[in-house]
């Protein structure tokens, strides 16, 4: 880019670099200097675009959560009846658990930070709210809440297990939660 010209993608590069560093080194390994170097931006860009390191982290995690919510939307948006919605949830669990190690680490880093620092719970609360609203297109609010927890739990278990459960067992769990009890 020519000298003196504004860089319209600088902010996005900073957020992407932040997520890359978190995935590689954890939140504790992130600093303004490391982010700026990874994003190939002047160090002063960090304070120009963000109020502080917490601002960068919150926005980076929010952009990551938005990407995961978009995946929820893609799977659930294609479902037109209860059976298709159950299949979509099953497929979503497998897509998330078979995704990149980077995404698994980012998710766990965010959860750990939110468990320690209440201001980061806003990011996780927004994420859960979005995912539950998407689930509520097909299921009642209580079932959507249970499914959201099942998705998170099975995704983690499948990603970390040396012999993850197969698709049929996942589908059975989804069916059990989504079948009305008399």
Protein Blocks (a to p, Z undefined) as FASTA:
>chain_A
ZZhiacfklmmmmmmmmmmmmmmnojmlgcfklmmmmnopafklmmmmpgbfklmmmmmm
mmmmmmmmmmmmmmmmmpcbfklmmmmmmmmmmmmmmmcfklmmmmmmmmmmmmmmmklm
mmmmmmmmmmmmmmmmmmcfklmmmmmmmmmmmmmmmmmpmbdcdfklmmmmmmmmmpcc
ZZ
